[in-house]
Amino acid sequence: MSKHLIYIAGALRADVPTYISNCSKMIKTAEKVRRQGYAVYIPCLDLIQGLVMSDLSFSDYFDNSAEVLTRCDAVFLCEGWESSKGTQHEIEIAGSLNIPVFESIDDLTRNL
């Protein structure tokens, strides 16, 4: 039996300390979602890929994550997403594909 795949979206780009803090928030949010029985995709984990490759552009990261997003069953927003242009674009992609977007665990579990 396969699990629903949830895309975890939230603010990321910023100075290095803020990026790391945002990754931490995204991973902790993803873990709450995962513990509800869902599989999760966490875009910030491409940080490791970036450290190894060191020559990837923002569009390399975003295009890869956006492709994964198209295959997800839902998007879950991390607290503080509102100021993120990338997250707003991810919400637009989800909307164009009729992928539901949630901001609370209760709404997610009630509707998916």
N, C-alpha and C positions, 0 to 999 in steps of 0.2 A: 504494500500500500504506500503510495507516495504522499509526501507532505506538501502543503501549500508552500510556495517559495515567496518570501517577503523581502522586498528591497528596502534597505534601511537608508533613508535620505536625511541629510542635515548639512549645516554649515561646515565647511572645511577650510577653504583657502584663507590664509592669514599669515602672520609671521610664524616662525617655527614653534615657539611655545604655545601659541593659540591653536595651531594646526594639531599639535600633539594633544592638547586638551580636548579639542573637538573630536579627535579620533577616540579618545578615552570615552567621551560621552556617547559616541556612536556605538562603540563596542558594548558598553554597559546596557544601552537601550536594546541592542540586538539580542543580548543574552536574556533580557526579560521576555522578548518576543519568542525566542527559541524555547524557553522553558514552558511556553504555552502550547508547544507541540508543532511549531512551524520550523521549516528550514529558512535560513537567512542568508542574504548576500550583503556584505558590508564593504561599500566602495573604498573606504579609507585604507583597507588592508593592502591596496596597491602601493602603499608607502614602501613596503619591502621591495617590490619590483622596481620602484623608482630609485631606491638606494643601490640596487644591483646594476641597473641599466644606466642611470645618471644622465640620460639624454632624452628622456620622454617629455613631451610638451603637455600642456593642459589638455589639448584636444585629444592626445593619445589616451590619456586617462578617461576623459569624459566620454569619448566615443566608445571605448570598451565597456564602461559602466552602463551607458545608455543602451547598448545592445543587450546586455543582461537584463536591464529593466524591462525590455519588450517581452521577455519570456517569464516575467514574474506574475504572480497571482494578485499581488497588492503591493502598495508602497506604504511604509510606516515612517512618519516624520519625527525626527528628534526635536526636543525642545530647543528653541532658538533658531529654527530653520527660516523664519520669516525674512531675515536680512540676507539670505543667500540667493544670489541670482542663479547659481547652478541648481539649487533645489527647486527654485521656481520653474526653471526649464524642465527639470525632471517631472514635476507635477503636470506641466503642459504635455509632455510626452505621454505620461500615464493617462491623462484625460483624452488624448486623441486616440488611444487604444482601448478606452473603457476599462482601464485598470483602476480599481478603487484605491483611494488614498485615505489613510487613517492617522489620527493623532493620539488616540488612546487605545490601550490594550482592551478595555471593555468593548469599544466599538469594533475593533478588529475581531475579537472572538465572537461577538454577537452576529457579525455580518459575513464572516468567511469561514 
